[in-house]
Amino acid sequence: MQPGTASVARLLDNHAAWLAVTVVVGVLYESQNWGSQDMIFVWPVLLAVIADIRLPGLAPNRQFVIRLLAFAAIIPATLIIGERSVRAWAGVMRNQPLEH
């Protein structure tokens, strides 16, 4: 591997770099979109961070904190989806069949 290729590979294997790129691109996209994405574009990177067993070069307590923060970032959208699902289910339970 050439020196330039090794440094690019090292950069692409960095969670912080992917998170930064994802946030910048997501914010640019969201600034052009009036709908709310609830930072859902960050989920793939956060799930990769959570699933990565090694998190190289970090002490175990820092790994725990990083994973905890990643889970905390996912909580708001998950709660909104859950709340809307329960509301829709509750509304369906009150439906009455139409008489023809």
MOPAC internal coordinates of N, CA, C and O (Angstrom, degrees):
PM7 1SCF
backbone

  N    0.0000 0     0.00 0     0.00 0    0    0    0
  C    1.4420 1     0.00 0     0.00 0    1    0    0
  C    1.5313 1   108.05 1     0.00 0    2    1    0
  O    1.2310 1   120.59 1   -42.10 1    3    2    1
  N    1.3149 1   116.49 1   137.90 1    3    2    1
  C    1.4531 1   121.37 1   179.70 1    5    3    2
  C    1.5234 1   109.80 1   -77.95 1    6    5    3
  O    1.2310 1   120.60 1   -24.04 1    7    6    5
  N    1.3379 1   116.47 1   155.96 1    7    6    5
  C    1.4754 1   119.08 1  -178.49 1    9    7    6
  C    1.5257 1   113.66 1   -55.93 1   10    9    7
  O    1.2310 1   119.77 1   139.06 1   11   10    9
  N    1.3231 1   118.04 1   -40.94 1   11   10    9
  C    1.4643 1   120.45 1   179.65 1   13   11   10
  C    1.5152 1   111.76 1   -66.27 1   14   13   11
  O    1.2310 1   120.96 1   141.45 1   15   14   13
  N    1.3228 1   115.76 1   -38.55 1   15   14   13
  C    1.4530 1   120.77 1   179.88 1   17   15   14
  C    1.5226 1   111.12 1   -67.29 1   18   17   15
  O    1.2310 1   120.61 1   141.19 1   19   18   17
  N    1.3265 1   116.44 1   -38.81 1   19   18   17
  C    1.4659 1   120.18 1   179.41 1   21   19   18
  C    1.5244 1   110.94 1   -63.91 1   22   21   19
  O    1.2310 1   120.03 1   139.33 1   23   22   21
  N    1.3267 1   117.55 1   -40.67 1   23   22   21
  C    1.4659 1   119.66 1  -179.11 1   25   23   22
  C    1.5337 1   110.77 1   -69.73 1   26   25   23
  O    1.2310 1   120.04 1   143.58 1   27   26   25
  N    1.3214 1   117.53 1   -36.42 1   27   26   25
  C    1.4603 1   120.47 1   177.22 1   29   27   26
  C    1.5261 1   109.77 1   -66.79 1   30   29   27
  O    1.2310 1   120.79 1   138.15 1   31   30   29
  N    1.3386 1   116.09 1   -41.85 1   31   30   29
  C    1.4709 1   119.81 1   178.93 1   33   31   30
  C    1.5248 1   110.52 1   -63.10 1   34   33   31
  O    1.2310 1   120.13 1   140.31 1   35   34   33
  N    1.3298 1   117.35 1   -39.69 1   35   34   33
  C    1.4605 1   121.47 1   178.69 1   37   35   34
  C    1.5330 1   110.47 1   -64.56 1   38   37   35
  O    1.2310 1   120.62 1   140.37 1   39   38   37
  N    1.3266 1   116.41 1   -39.63 1   39   38   37
  C    1.4650 1   120.52 1   179.19 1   41   39   38
  C    1.5294 1   110.61 1   -66.38 1   42   41   39
  O    1.2310 1   120.12 1   137.49 1   43   42   41
  N    1.3361 1   117.37 1   -42.51 1   43   42   41
  C    1.4567 1   120.88 1  -178.41 1   45   43   42
  C    1.5256 1   112.72 1   -71.64 1   46   45   43
  O    1.2310 1   119.98 1   164.51 1   47   46   45
  N    1.3285 1   117.63 1   -15.49 1   47   46   45
  C    1.4630 1   121.54 1   178.41 1   49   47   46
  C    1.5306 1   111.49 1   -95.37 1   50   49   47
  O    1.2310 1   120.61 1  -161.89 1   51   50   49
  N    1.3202 1   116.45 1    18.11 1   51   50   49
  C    1.4561 1   122.18 1  -175.60 1   53   51   50
  C    1.5334 1   109.28 1  -108.15 1   54   53   51
  O    1.2310 1   120.24 1   -58.51 1   55   54   53
  N    1.3243 1   117.14 1   121.49 1   55   54   53
  C    1.4691 1   121.01 1  -179.69 1   57   55   54
  C    1.5186 1   111.98 1   -62.40 1   58   57   55
  O    1.2310 1   120.13 1   141.29 1   59   58   57
  N    1.3196 1   117.36 1   -38.71 1   59   58   57
  C    1.4616 1   120.63 1  -178.05 1   61   59   58
  C    1.5306 1   110.80 1   -63.52 1   62   61   59
  O    1.2310 1   120.43 1   141.18 1   63   62   61
  N    1.3322 1   116.78 1   -38.82 1   63   62   61
  C    1.4657 1   119.90 1   179.31 1   65   63   62
  C    1.5223 1   110.59 1   -64.94 1   66   65   63
  O    1.2310 1   120.26 1   135.63 1   67   66   65
  N    1.3302 1   117.11 1   -44.37 1   67   66   65
  C    1.4634 1   120.27 1   179.50 1   69   67   66
  C    1.5270 1   111.06 1   -65.89 1   70   69   67
  O    1.2310 1   120.26 1   141.27 1   71   70   69
  N    1.3167 1   117.11 1   -38.73 1   71   70   69
  C    1.4621 1   120.10 1   178.43 1   73   71   70
  C    1.5258 1   110.32 1   -64.21 1   74   73   71
  O    1.2310 1   120.29 1   137.06 1   75   74   73
  N    1.3413 1   117.06 1   -42.94 1   75   74   73
  C    1.4640 1   120.96 1   179.49 1   77   75   74
  C    1.5277 1   111.06 1   -63.16 1   78   77   75
  O    1.2310 1   120.06 1   134.60 1   79   78   77
  N    1.3160 1   117.49 1   -45.40 1   79   78   77
  C    1.4664 1   120.96 1   178.98 1   81   79   78
  C    1.5238 1   110.49 1   -62.36 1   82   81   79
  O    1.2310 1   120.52 1   135.89 1   83   82   81
  N    1.3129 1   116.61 1   -44.11 1   83   82   81
  C    1.4625 1   120.72 1  -178.97 1   85   83   82
  C    1.5232 1   111.23 1   -63.44 1   86   85   83
  O    1.2310 1   119.95 1   136.92 1   87   86   85
  N    1.3211 1   117.69 1   -43.08 1   87   86   85
  C    1.4651 1   120.78 1  -179.84 1   89   87   86
  C    1.5259 1   110.76 1   -65.31 1   90   89   87
  O    1.2310 1   119.84 1   135.98 1   91   90   89
  N    1.3290 1   117.91 1   -44.02 1   91   90   89
  C    1.4687 1   120.64 1  -179.37 1   93   91   90
  C    1.5285 1   110.35 1   -63.03 1   94   93   91
  O    1.2310 1   120.39 1   131.28 1   95   94   93
  N    1.3270 1   116.86 1   -48.72 1   95   94   93
  C    1.4654 1   120.29 1  -179.80 1   97   95   94
  C    1.5297 1   110.39 1   -64.47 1   98   97   95
  O    1.2310 1   119.98 1   138.50 1   99   98   97
  N    1.3198 1   117.64 1   -41.50 1   99   98   97
  C    1.4567 1   120.95 1   179.28 1  101   99   98
  C    1.5119 1   112.83 1   -63.99 1  102  101   99
  O    1.2310 1   120.15 1   139.06 1  103  102  101
  N    1.3166 1   117.31 1   -40.94 1  103  102  101
  C    1.4642 1   120.62 1   179.07 1  105  103  102
  C    1.5268 1   110.06 1   -67.56 1  106  105  103
  O    1.2310 1   120.10 1   140.05 1  107  106  105
  N    1.3253 1   117.42 1   -39.95 1  107  106  105
  C    1.4598 1   119.65 1   176.54 1  109  107  106
  C    1.5267 1   110.54 1   -63.10 1  110  109  107
  O    1.2310 1   120.20 1   137.29 1  111  110  109
  N    1.3113 1   117.22 1   -42.71 1  111  110  109
  C    1.4608 1   120.88 1   177.63 1  113  111  110
  C    1.5296 1   110.57 1   -63.46 1  114  113  111
  O    1.2310 1   120.69 1   133.84 1  115  114  113
  N    1.3048 1   116.30 1   -46.16 1  115  114  113
  C    1.4641 1   120.80 1  -177.20 1  117  115  114
  C    1.5173 1   111.19 1   -66.08 1  118  117  115
  O    1.2310 1   119.79 1   149.74 1  119  118  117
  N    1.3421 1   118.01 1   -30.26 1  119  118  117
  C    1.4622 1   119.90 1   179.03 1  121  119  118
  C    1.5314 1   111.09 1   -68.82 1  122  121  119
  O    1.2310 1   119.78 1   159.67 1  123  122  121
  N    1.3259 1   118.03 1   -20.33 1  123  122  121
  C    1.4617 1   121.99 1   177.74 1  125  123  122
  C    1.5258 1   111.80 1   -96.02 1  126  125  123
  O    1.2310 1   120.20 1   178.34 1  127  126  125
  N    1.3155 1   117.21 1    -1.66 1  127  126  125
  C    1.4510 1   122.00 1  -173.35 1  129  127  126
  C    1.5239 1   108.50 1  -124.41 1  130  129  127
  O    1.2310 1   120.12 1   -53.69 1  131  130  129
  N    1.3197 1   117.38 1   126.31 1  131  130  129
  C    1.4614 1   119.95 1  -178.60 1  133  131  130
  C    1.5167 1   112.43 1   -81.12 1  134  133  131
  O    1.2310 1   119.94 1   163.84 1  135  134  133
  N    1.3139 1   117.72 1   -16.16 1  135  134  133
  C    1.4617 1   120.81 1   177.51 1  137  135  134
  C    1.5149 1   110.12 1   -74.38 1  138  137  135
  O    1.2310 1   120.60 1   -17.97 1  139  138  137
  N    1.2938 1   116.45 1   162.03 1  139  138  137
  C    1.4601 1   120.75 1  -178.49 1  141  139  138
  C    1.5226 1   109.96 1   -99.94 1  142  141  139
  O    1.2310 1   120.52 1   -58.84 1  143  142  141
  N    1.3084 1   116.61 1   121.16 1  143  142  141
  C    1.4647 1   121.67 1   178.36 1  145  143  142
  C    1.5237 1   111.20 1   -92.55 1  146  145  143
  O    1.2310 1   119.48 1   170.29 1  147  146  145
  N    1.3173 1   118.59 1    -9.71 1  147  146  145
  C    1.4710 1   123.37 1   178.89 1  149  147  146
  C    1.5246 1   112.24 1    53.28 1  150  149  147
  O    1.2310 1   120.85 1  -142.49 1  151  150  149
  N    1.3152 1   115.97 1    37.51 1  151  150  149
  C    1.4758 1   121.23 1   177.85 1  153  151  150
  C    1.5240 1   111.91 1    56.89 1  154  153  151
  O    1.2310 1   120.07 1  -152.62 1  155  154  153
  N    1.3276 1   117.46 1    27.38 1  155  154  153
  C    1.4571 1   120.47 1  -178.77 1  157  155  154
  C    1.5283 1   111.08 1   -68.04 1  158  157  155
  O    1.2310 1   120.20 1   159.29 1  159  158  157
  N    1.3256 1   117.22 1   -20.71 1  159  158  157
  C    1.4555 1   120.57 1   179.39 1  161  159  158
  C    1.5245 1   112.20 1   -68.04 1  162  161  159
  O    1.2310 1   119.83 1   163.44 1  163  162  161
  N    1.3083 1   117.93 1   -16.56 1  163  162  161
  C    1.4639 1   121.64 1  -179.63 1  165  163  162
  C    1.5376 1   111.33 1   -85.39 1  166  165  163
  O    1.2310 1   120.02 1   162.83 1  167  166  165
  N    1.3274 1   117.57 1   -17.17 1  167  166  165
  C    1.4627 1   121.20 1  -175.12 1  169  167  166
  C    1.5195 1   113.74 1   -54.29 1  170  169  167
  O    1.2310 1   117.97 1   133.33 1  171  170  169
  N    1.3355 1   121.47 1   -46.67 1  171  170  169
  C    1.4707 1   119.11 1  -178.30 1  173  171  170
  C    1.5226 1   113.13 1   -57.85 1  174  173  171
  O    1.2310 1   120.52 1   138.95 1  175  174  173
  N    1.3283 1   116.61 1   -41.05 1  175  174  173
  C    1.4629 1   119.31 1   179.41 1  177  175  174
  C    1.5258 1   110.42 1   -69.22 1  178  177  175
  O    1.2310 1   120.20 1   137.44 1  179  178  177
  N    1.3258 1   117.22 1   -42.56 1  179  178  177
  C    1.4626 1   120.03 1   179.57 1  181  179  178
  C    1.5298 1   111.45 1   -63.88 1  182  181  179
  O    1.2310 1   120.33 1   139.92 1  183  182  181
  N    1.3184 1   116.98 1   -40.08 1  183  182  181
  C    1.4598 1   119.23 1   177.72 1  185  183  182
  C    1.5259 1   111.26 1   -66.14 1  186  185  183
  O    1.2310 1   120.31 1   145.72 1  187  186  185
  N    1.3265 1   117.02 1   -34.28 1  187  186  185
  C    1.4680 1   119.81 1   175.61 1  189  187  186
  C    1.5258 1   110.60 1   -66.02 1  190  189  187
  O    1.2310 1   120.37 1   140.79 1  191  190  189
  N    1.3266 1   116.90 1   -39.21 1  191  190  189
  C    1.4741 1   120.29 1   177.89 1  193  191  190
  C    1.5191 1   110.29 1   -65.26 1  194  193  191
  O    1.2310 1   120.53 1   136.56 1  195  194  193
  N    1.3276 1   116.59 1   -43.44 1  195  194  193
  C    1.4627 1   120.19 1  -179.68 1  197  195  194
  C    1.5153 1   110.82 1   -64.51 1  198  197  195
  O    1.2310 1   120.45 1   138.21 1  199  198  197
  N    1.3252 1   116.75 1   -41.79 1  199  198  197
  C    1.4626 1   121.15 1  -175.52 1  201  199  198
  C    1.5280 1   113.24 1   -77.14 1  202  201  199
  O    1.2310 1   120.05 1   159.54 1  203  202  201
  N    1.3385 1   117.51 1   -20.46 1  203  202  201
  C    1.4637 1   120.01 1  -177.67 1  205  203  202
  C    1.5177 1   109.41 1   -72.53 1  206  205  203
  O    1.2310 1   120.81 1   -68.70 1  207  206  205
  N    1.3035 1   116.05 1   111.30 1  207  206  205
  C    1.4630 1   121.45 1  -176.09 1  209  207  206
  C    1.5202 1   111.47 1   -67.46 1  210  209  207
  O    1.2310 1   120.15 1   143.04 1  211  210  209
  N    1.3069 1   117.32 1   -36.96 1  211  210  209
  C    1.4551 1   119.43 1  -167.94 1  213  211  210
  C    1.5211 1   114.23 1   -79.50 1  214  213  211
  O    1.2310 1   118.76 1   133.89 1  215  214  213
  N    1.3325 1   119.98 1   -46.11 1  215  214  213
  C    1.4669 1   123.15 1  -172.35 1  217  215  214
  C    1.5351 1   109.05 1    36.68 1  218  217  215
  O    1.2310 1   120.61 1  -107.49 1  219  218  217
  N    1.3164 1   116.43 1    72.51 1  219  218  217
  C    1.4655 1   122.08 1  -169.25 1  221  219  218
  C    1.5266 1   113.94 1   -58.70 1  222  221  219
  O    1.2310 1   121.88 1   -37.70 1  223  222  221
  N    1.3009 1   114.00 1   142.30 1  223  222  221
  C    1.4573 1   121.29 1   172.84 1  225  223  222
  C    1.5114 1   115.55 1    77.19 1  226  225  223
  O    1.2310 1   119.72 1  -170.31 1  227  226  225
  N    1.3218 1   118.13 1     9.69 1  227  226  225
  C    1.4545 1   119.85 1  -179.65 1  229  227  226
  C    1.5228 1   110.73 1  -114.30 1  230  229  227
  O    1.2310 1   121.73 1   -36.10 1  231  230  229
  N    1.3085 1   114.30 1   143.90 1  231  230  229
  C    1.4654 1   120.06 1   176.27 1  233  231  230
  C    1.5328 1   108.75 1   -68.07 1  234  233  231
  O    1.2310 1   119.86 1   -26.35 1  235  234  233
  N    1.3208 1   117.87 1   153.65 1  235  234  233
  C    1.4752 1   120.37 1  -178.16 1  237  235  234
  C    1.5273 1   114.17 1   -56.24 1  238  237  235
  O    1.2310 1   120.26 1   142.95 1  239  238  237
  N    1.3331 1   117.10 1   -37.05 1  239  238  237
  C    1.4698 1   118.27 1  -179.73 1  241  239  238
  C    1.5334 1   111.16 1   -68.78 1  242  241  239
  O    1.2310 1   119.69 1   146.61 1  243  242  241
  N    1.3270 1   118.21 1   -33.39 1  243  242  241
  C    1.4649 1   120.71 1   176.43 1  245  243  242
  C    1.5234 1   110.75 1   -71.20 1  246  245  243
  O    1.2310 1   120.19 1   142.97 1  247  246  245
  N    1.3150 1   117.23 1   -37.03 1  247  246  245
  C    1.4540 1   120.65 1   176.38 1  249  247  246
  C    1.5259 1   109.97 1   -60.71 1  250  249  247
  O    1.2310 1   120.65 1   137.77 1  251  250  249
  N    1.3153 1   116.37 1   -42.23 1  251  250  249
  C    1.4580 1   120.86 1   178.80 1  253  251  250
  C    1.5286 1   110.67 1   -62.01 1  254  253  251
  O    1.2310 1   120.17 1   136.03 1  255  254  253
  N    1.3195 1   117.28 1   -43.97 1  255  254  253
  C    1.4628 1   121.42 1  -178.87 1  257  255  254
  C    1.5286 1   110.30 1   -64.64 1  258  257  255
  O    1.2310 1   120.06 1   138.08 1  259  258  257
  N    1.3242 1   117.50 1   -41.92 1  259  258  257
  C    1.4661 1   120.76 1   179.65 1  261  259  258
  C    1.5176 1   110.29 1   -63.31 1  262  261  259
  O    1.2310 1   120.38 1   135.41 1  263  262  261
  N    1.3242 1   116.88 1   -44.59 1  263  262  261
  C    1.4695 1   119.77 1   178.68 1  265  263  262
  C    1.5321 1   111.23 1   -65.43 1  266  265  263
  O    1.2310 1   120.42 1   141.17 1  267  266  265
  N    1.3158 1   116.79 1   -38.83 1  267  266  265
  C    1.4599 1   120.69 1   178.20 1  269  267  266
  C    1.5302 1   111.00 1   -62.83 1  270  269  267
  O    1.2310 1   120.14 1   136.82 1  271  270  269
  N    1.3324 1   117.34 1   -43.18 1  271  270  269
  C    1.4655 1   120.76 1   177.81 1  273  271  270
  C    1.5256 1   111.62 1   -65.25 1  274  273  271
  O    1.2310 1   120.63 1   143.04 1  275  274  273
  N    1.3346 1   116.39 1   -36.96 1  275  274  273
  C    1.4662 1   119.65 1   177.88 1  277  275  274
  C    1.5261 1   110.22 1   -64.59 1  278  277  275
  O    1.2310 1   120.23 1   136.38 1  279  278  277
  N    1.3310 1   117.17 1   -43.62 1  279  278  277
  C    1.4692 1   120.13 1   176.42 1  281  279  278
  C    1.5257 1   110.65 1   -62.74 1  282  281  279
  O    1.2310 1   120.04 1   139.80 1  283  282  281
  N    1.3383 1   117.53 1   -40.20 1  283  282  281
  C    1.4651 1   120.98 1  -179.16 1  285  283  282
  C    1.5279 1   111.47 1   -64.35 1  286  285  283
  O    1.2310 1   119.81 1   147.96 1  287  286  285
  N    1.3187 1   117.96 1   -32.04 1  287  286  285
  C    1.4623 1   120.75 1   179.27 1  289  287  286
  C    1.5231 1   111.55 1   -70.32 1  290  289  287
  O    1.2310 1   120.36 1   155.62 1  291  290  289
  N    1.3200 1   116.91 1   -24.38 1  291  290  289
  C    1.4640 1   121.28 1  -178.21 1  293  291  290
  C    1.5361 1   111.57 1   -86.43 1  294  293  291
  O    1.2310 1   120.02 1   158.86 1  295  294  293
  N    1.3196 1   117.57 1   -21.14 1  295  294  293
  C    1.4654 1   121.89 1  -173.59 1  297  295  294
  C    1.5375 1   113.96 1   -58.43 1  298  297  295
  O    1.2310 1   118.07 1   132.11 1  299  298  297
  N    1.3515 1   121.29 1   -47.89 1  299  298  297
  C    1.4724 1   119.19 1  -175.16 1  301  299  298
  C    1.5266 1   113.88 1   -58.05 1  302  301  299
  O    1.2310 1   120.13 1   131.33 1  303  302  301
  N    1.3138 1   117.35 1   -48.67 1  303  302  301
  C    1.4677 1   119.51 1  -178.94 1  305  303  302
  C    1.5213 1   110.81 1   -65.61 1  306  305  303
  O    1.2310 1   120.21 1   142.62 1  307  306  305
  N    1.3202 1   117.21 1   -37.38 1  307  306  305
  C    1.4583 1   120.74 1   178.83 1  309  307  306
  C    1.5317 1   110.45 1   -63.17 1  310  309  307
  O    1.2310 1   120.16 1   137.46 1  311  310  309
  N    1.3111 1   117.30 1   -42.54 1  311  310  309
  C    1.4641 1   120.77 1   178.77 1  313  311  310
  C    1.5270 1   111.69 1   -65.40 1  314  313  311
  O    1.2310 1   120.27 1   140.65 1  315  314  313
  N    1.3289 1   117.09 1   -39.35 1  315  314  313
  C    1.4724 1   120.37 1   179.03 1  317  315  314
  C    1.5261 1   110.01 1   -63.99 1  318  317  315
  O    1.2310 1   120.65 1   135.19 1  319  318  317
  N    1.3345 1   116.36 1   -44.81 1  319  318  317
  C    1.4713 1   119.92 1   178.91 1  321  319  318
  C    1.5275 1   110.14 1   -62.91 1  322  321  319
  O    1.2310 1   120.30 1   136.09 1  323  322  321
  N    1.3147 1   117.04 1   -43.91 1  323  322  321
  C    1.4625 1   120.79 1   178.49 1  325  323  322
  C    1.5160 1   112.34 1   -62.21 1  326  325  323
  O    1.2310 1   120.23 1   136.50 1  327  326  325
  N    1.3167 1   117.16 1   -43.50 1  327  326  325
  C    1.4608 1   121.71 1  -179.19 1  329  327  326
  C    1.5260 1   111.04 1   -63.91 1  330  329  327
  O    1.2310 1   120.54 1   136.24 1  331  330  329
  N    1.3305 1   116.56 1   -43.76 1  331  330  329
  C    1.4699 1   119.69 1   179.47 1  333  331  330
  C    1.5249 1   110.95 1   -67.22 1  334  333  331
  O    1.2310 1   120.33 1   144.32 1  335  334  333
  N    1.3194 1   116.98 1   -35.68 1  335  334  333
  C    1.4676 1   120.27 1   178.43 1  337  335  334
  C    1.5237 1   110.73 1   -65.12 1  338  337  335
  O    1.2310 1   120.39 1   135.59 1  339  338  337
  N    1.3224 1   116.86 1   -44.41 1  339  338  337
  C    1.4668 1   120.57 1   179.82 1  341  339  338
  C    1.5179 1   110.66 1   -65.42 1  342  341  339
  O    1.2310 1   119.94 1   140.31 1  343  342  341
  N    1.3335 1   117.73 1   -39.69 1  343  342  341
  C    1.4626 1   120.79 1   177.81 1  345  343  342
  C    1.5247 1   111.37 1   -63.40 1  346  345  343
  O    1.2310 1   120.70 1   137.66 1  347  346  345
  N    1.3408 1   116.27 1   -42.34 1  347  346  345
  C    1.4671 1   119.65 1   178.32 1  349  347  346
  C    1.5219 1   110.46 1   -64.46 1  350  349  347
  O    1.2310 1   120.23 1   138.20 1  351  350  349
  N    1.3154 1   117.17 1   -41.80 1  351  350  349
  C    1.4685 1   121.11 1   178.98 1  353  351  350
  C    1.5268 1   110.21 1   -63.47 1  354  353  351
  O    1.2310 1   120.12 1   137.33 1  355  354  353
  N    1.3245 1   117.37 1   -42.67 1  355  354  353
  C    1.4662 1   120.88 1   179.16 1  357  355  354
  C    1.5279 1   110.63 1   -64.16 1  358  357  355
  O    1.2310 1   120.06 1   142.83 1  359  358  357
  N    1.3182 1   117.49 1   -37.17 1  359  358  357
  C    1.4626 1   120.68 1   177.99 1  361  359  358
  C    1.5176 1   112.00 1   -67.36 1  362  361  359
  O    1.2310 1   120.22 1   142.10 1  363  362  361
  N    1.3151 1   117.18 1   -37.90 1  363  362  361
  C    1.4642 1   121.23 1   179.17 1  365  363  362
  C    1.5180 1   110.46 1   -65.96 1  366  365  363
  O    1.2310 1   119.94 1   145.01 1  367  366  365
  N    1.2929 1   117.72 1   -34.99 1  367  366  365
  C    1.4620 1   121.34 1  -178.50 1  369  367  366
  C    1.5257 1   111.53 1   -64.67 1  370  369  367
  O    1.2310 1   119.76 1   155.48 1  371  370  369
  N    1.3232 1   118.07 1   -24.52 1  371  370  369
  C    1.4618 1   121.70 1  -178.80 1  373  371  370
  C    1.5212 1   112.27 1   -92.67 1  374  373  371
  O    1.2310 1   119.31 1   177.03 1  375  374  373
  N    1.3141 1   118.93 1    -2.97 1  375  374  373
  C    1.4634 1   121.49 1  -179.63 1  377  375  374
  C    1.5221 1   111.37 1   -64.84 1  378  377  375
  O    1.2310 1   121.44 1   -36.45 1  379  378  377
  N    1.2970 1   114.84 1   143.55 1  379  378  377
  C    1.4818 1   121.53 1   176.81 1  381  379  378
  C    1.5284 1   107.17 1  -116.51 1  382  381  379
  O    1.2310 1   120.39 1   -36.77 1  383  382  381
  N    1.3278 1   116.87 1   143.23 1  383  382  381
  C    1.4690 1   118.32 1   177.60 1  385  383  382
  C    1.5368 1   110.73 1   -66.88 1  386  385  383
  O    1.2310 1   121.16 1   -35.71 1  387  386  385
  N    1.3207 1   115.38 1   144.29 1  387  386  385
  C    1.4627 1   120.99 1   179.01 1  389  387  386
  C    1.5229 1   109.40 1   -79.80 1  390  389  387
  O    1.2310 1   121.32 1   -37.65 1  391  390  389
  N    1.3101 1   115.08 1   142.35 1  391  390  389
  C    1.4707 1   119.63 1   176.60 1  393  391  390
  C    1.5179 1   106.82 1   -90.17 1  394  393  391
  O    1.2310 1   120.95 1   -44.28 1  395  394  393
  N    1.3240 1   115.79 1   135.72 1  395  394  393
  C    1.4704 1   120.21 1  -179.51 1  397  395  394
  C    1.4859 1   110.79 1   -95.07 1  398  397  395
  O    1.2310 1   120.10 1   180.00 1  399  398  397

